Amino acid sequence: MADDRPGEFELIRTYFAPLAKDPGSLGLTDDAAVLSPRPGYDLVLTKDVLASGVHFFAHDAPEAIAAKALRVNLSDLAAKGARPRGYLLGLALPSDWTANWLGRFCSGLTADQSAYNVQLLGGDTIRSGSGLQISITAIGEAEAGKTVRRSGANAGDLVFVSGTIGDAAAGLKARLDHSFCGNASLDGAEERHILDRYLLPRPRTALSGLLTRYATAAMDVSDGLFADCSHMARASGVGFEIEMSSVPISSALQRMKETVPDVFAQCLNGGDDYEILASVPSAVASEFAEKAAESGCPVTAIGVVTSSAGKVKLIENGRPMKLESGSGFRHF
Amino acid sequence: MADDRPGEFELIRTYFAPLAKDPGSLGLTDDAAVLSPRPGYDLVLTKDVLASGVHFFAHDAPEAIAAKALRVNLSDLAAKGARPRGYLLGLALPSDWTANWLGRFCSGLTADQSAYNVQLLGGDTIRSGSGLQISITAIGEAEAGKTVRRSGANAGDLVFVSGTIGDAAAGLKARLDHSFCGNASLDGAEERHILDRYLLPRPRTALSGLLTRYATAAMDVSDGLFADCSHMARASGVGFEIEMSSVPISSALQRMKETVPDVFAQCLNGGDDYEILASVPSAVASEFAEKAAESGCPVTAIGVVTSSAGKVKLIENGRPMKLESGSGFRHF
């Protein structure tokens, strides 16, 4: 390199080795990580790639970019009933990276490693041809044979969603249009709420054990609530009937429903929620909801599973409502 | 999307699902893959990121790009004594990707999956901000507790290398300078040999079992033979004494040694060899070499492990030779 910034080996020593305390990482001094699930557990692996300008803004705080890249993967693990264990980090750095930027990026990882009890196991750093790209493979553990899939929903199950829906999509709109919050009459707290929900997903790791115990199917909501309902319905060979007025929304979205109803409707299926969508047999539904509330991640029943294979029916004020085709956020 | 090329779900169905026959992939219809090592085995995980213009040329055959991205990971697994089992594919496609290009890319994966007995387990596809980037996490199995590390070399061990060294670096030079082969007086077969060795690494998977059985330390040679000797010596707290005349070279490199000796010396430490570097106790060294030859991956003893911690000494015609600092290929 023509400059005096560290090469890959110094980079590993300085920035990444402190993140790798799991013995399986071999201290990042080797070419691979070694891992086995605890007896009675399977490993669950997921991979998400994030690119500057697609999944985050290049000038977002490096800590937040790091957190988002890790959290979208932890969200997948949580939805599968898996507890996070470790991750491999693929980092393609733009040519203008600085030591300060990378230090802050790693601080973001450090904080989340501690918050989610997960360790760096390995990875690779390259010089990107252009913007920053982050590829994370996260590895979790689920009880052997009990990974929660998309495909197990049964007619008669109740459909649950965690948290609130639509905030992240509204936050993205606010990032792209500075007059958005004013037009929607959002107050300062509401504005901060939606911006934060876009910037920092909250993987619902506290629900993973309950999903293993109660859910017949689950996934995280990343493409949009109704788009992901369709995915789960198709995978399960069932239909979903969703009561729109039951979909949990924040006060910010409640305000948007009044001030900008069309935009509100878009945001409900806007994606990037990283909440859990799950089907639960009706006999244990209230028990599931109680335990979820106790865990600090409340869930809300928003509909029922039907036998109409692949059909997602939205009900508003007792009347069927048509979902525009092609809605939902496409990360690709 | 404004065009009629398939979205991510059609992409998975059309191109990637046929590559995912392992039950753990859940047919790529879910958010994660499920995997457990067979009893008595550990999982070994490695991740390499490749970018257009850094690790391959954008106009290389898509089949070859796919093969290289997978093989550099399989090479890491082989060096750790692990048999490949599956991989996750992170693909950042440039905006001008075509169905034909992607079909050929997947053909390359199909062929290598069959050649190396490995299956696609999961992944993610995004639109790249610029050029193609490929991030692969490969997963192998090694006998429990017997993953071969970089750090086990002992003074007195012999140092072995598989195949021949320097061909890929010469191939890269030939790609960058069309007068290279003429200047070096390489004939057509030699030219094809070095170009092929740059384009398509040959992961030495046939050696993985022998490394578990005989090697005290091993790694693959990707940064350059002497650079990687230094890495292994440092990790093991030993020194290496390498006899230059013993380093196995192809007839193309033999010719370059005569015609362009300075360039030849650069190529010997040029990187991208993806051969195995291993230390083996002298008592079993000849047995290791015999079995390796039987496996179809011959190995050559090129030196000995010494007690001079971290020192790599090169001997040429009985005289110590100084290695220029900063040599070796930096992928970052």
Interface residues (C-beta under 8 A of the other chain):
Chain A: M1 G7 E8 F9 L11 L26 T29 D30 D31 A32 A33 V34 L35 S36 P37 Y41 D42 L43 V44 L45 T46 K47 D48 V49 L50 A51 S52 G53 V54 H55 D76 L77 A79 K80 A82 L88 L89 G90 L91 A92 L121 G122 G123 D124 T125 I126 R127 S128 G129 S130 G131 Q133 S135 T137 I139 G140 A142 A144 T147 R149 R150 S151 M219 D220 H231 A235 R330 H331 F332
Chain B: M1 G7 E8 F9 L11 L26 T29 D30 D31 A32 A33 V34 L35 S36 P37 Y41 D42 L43 V44 L45 T46 K47 D48 V49 L50 A51 S52 G53 V54 H55 D76 L77 A79 K80 A82 L88 L89 G90 L91 A92 L121 G122 G123 D124 T125 I126 R127 S128 G129 S130 G131 Q133 S135 T137 I139 G140 A142 A144 T147 R149 R150 S151 M219 D220 H231 A235 R330 H331 F332
